[in-house]
Amino acid sequence: MRPEYAQVIFEGRKKFELRRGKGAGLEPGGIAIIYVSGKVKEIRGEFTIGKIRTGPPAEIWRYVRRKNPEGISPESMMFIRGSKVAAAIEIRDPRLYKVFISLREIRRVYPKWNPPMGYQRLNQGDGVLQKFILPIRRLSIEAGRENEEYFLP
């Protein structure tokens, strides 16, 4: 995710993440881990996935503009334009971690690891989840959420 989009999520101003396609595999209540791309290259936080609305890009754009006009940029419409279907993923409870995880740190352990271009489901046995994300979550937020579904958008 681009740094400017991550920033407005953590500030609580962006309420929807737009994606091309139906958002297949994403589940309301799951946890989206936020990897910030560009010069940052860090896992910085997360949000809980709320409702997922799908439809033609123009319909999704109108819906999001009506629900969260200050949290969405015109560039977002350019991103979903041209796809047959788009998804608006509701962002709930954004949380900025107290400690960030750099791509460099992850690659010291997993040299061939790359952040996904879209999103990726992280299984409980995933090494990056177990060695990096879960320990940082424990430091950053309350415990007791071991059985959640994780996605890396």
Buried (B, 14 or more C-beta within 10 A) or exposed (E): BEBEBBBBBBEEBBBBBBBBBBBEEBEEEBBBBBBBBEEBBBBBBBBBBBEBBBBEBEBBBEBBBEBBEEBBBEEBBEBBEEBEBBBBBBBBEBBBBEEBBBBEBBEEEEEEEEBEEEBBBBEEEBEBBEBBBBEBBEEBBEEEEEEEBBBBB
